[in-house]
């Protein structure tokens, strides 16, 4: 799971919001409000990482394959970056592009 968190952090660093304009285009709310909503659908934090000055977090539900990726800004505002179904935690290393296993 640590490798997954590292990979997600690396990917999200490339797409991390760069300011207020980016945050306004995403669904954002006070952190406590979104955490309450995630809790109501049974999602719990499974991984986190830094994405610039923001904190990226991955939430998943134990009883379903639902997942959500959030970004919390330095001002405490939390934004929904992505969500979906069919989450599966993997503990494998993907080969670098051009490397055959």
Secondary structure, DSSP 8 states (H G I E B T S, - for coil): -HHHHHHHHHHHHHH---SHHHHHHSEEEEHHHHHHHHHHTTEEEEEEEEETTEEEEEEEESSS--EEEEEE-TTSEEEEEEEES-----------TT---
